[in-house]
Amino acid sequence: MRIHIATDHAGLEFSTDLQSHLRAAGHDVVDHGPHSYDPLDDYPSFCINAARAVVRDQAVGIECLGIVFGGSGNGEQMAANKVTGARAALVWSEATALLARQHNDANLISIGARQHTVAEATHFIDVFIAEPFSGEERHTRRIAQLTEYESTGLITGHEID
């Protein structure tokens, strides 16, 4: 599977370790940066580029997912979710990694590098990658509503103020 990865300075060490882990597991890892430590770097472009690549690859049938890192993971998740078609979930436990895939068909996850050890983050990522979307009707319906709102500003049959 292709894995798109991005970070900021706070997650650079995590990113390096996790890229090695993912490559050893047979994944094709695409690093969207940064490629060197800069304590003043700005994460939005790195995370947006990773999210755009995930959406673009999935649109042409390439099996892929994305991972973004930062100090807390919050801003990186927000940046990734600005991309139409991106569904980035903030993951902080095995359960949130599982549910991101099972219920939300998340195509990216965000992890706080200052919140977890490399071993914990590696476990969350492995769980996320291995877990399929459940395909349950209620989850498919809700994802379709999010997609509809994202493109039209409406959700058919539901009032949006």
ZISULQUI-V853033 format. One record per run of one state. SS is the DSSP state (helix for helix, strand for strand, loop for the rest). FROM is the first residue (numbers start at 1). TO is the last residue. If there is no record, write none. Layout:
BEGIN
ss=SS from=FROM to=TO
ss=SS from=FROM to=TO
END
This chain:
BEGIN
ss=loop from=1 to=1
ss=strand from=2 to=6
ss=loop from=7 to=8
ss=helix from=9 to=24
ss=loop from=25 to=27
ss=strand from=28 to=31
ss=loop from=32 to=42
ss=helix from=43 to=59
ss=loop from=60 to=63
ss=strand from=64 to=70
ss=loop from=71 to=73
ss=helix from=74 to=80
ss=loop from=81 to=87
ss=strand from=88 to=90
ss=loop from=91 to=93
ss=helix from=94 to=102
ss=loop from=103 to=107
ss=strand from=108 to=112
ss=loop from=113 to=117
ss=helix from=118 to=130
ss=loop from=131 to=136
ss=helix from=137 to=152
ss=loop from=153 to=154
ss=strand from=155 to=155
ss=loop from=156 to=157
ss=strand from=158 to=158
ss=loop from=159 to=161
END
